[in-house]
């Protein structure tokens, strides 16, 4: 298991397949926002006074994150992403 430090979050990318109603899979080469599931959350950011500001995410949440800001990690055959909590744009409910 990966335990993120500070303001980092570990994500597992959801596979999104775009296809037409007739079943044709569409390829999109444009860089776009990605969706992922939160696997683990760090302790948070340390402010100027030394206080920890916790991350407002919970494990299992589905989120939208900035695609270009992730670090890819492969562990035990699984692929994970590590991103700064500030690069998570939204929670999907």
Number of C-alpha atoms within 10 A of each C-alpha: 8 13 14 18 15 18 19 21 29 28 26 19 18 12 9 9 8 12 11 8 7 6 8 9 11 10 9 8 6 6 9 11 11 17 22 23 21 22 22 20 24 18 16 20 18 13 9 7 6 8 10 14 13 14 17 8 17 13 13 13 14 21 20 17 23 17 15 12 13 17 12 13 13 9 9 6 7 8 12 21 19 22 22 20 20 13 16 19 13 11 15 11 6
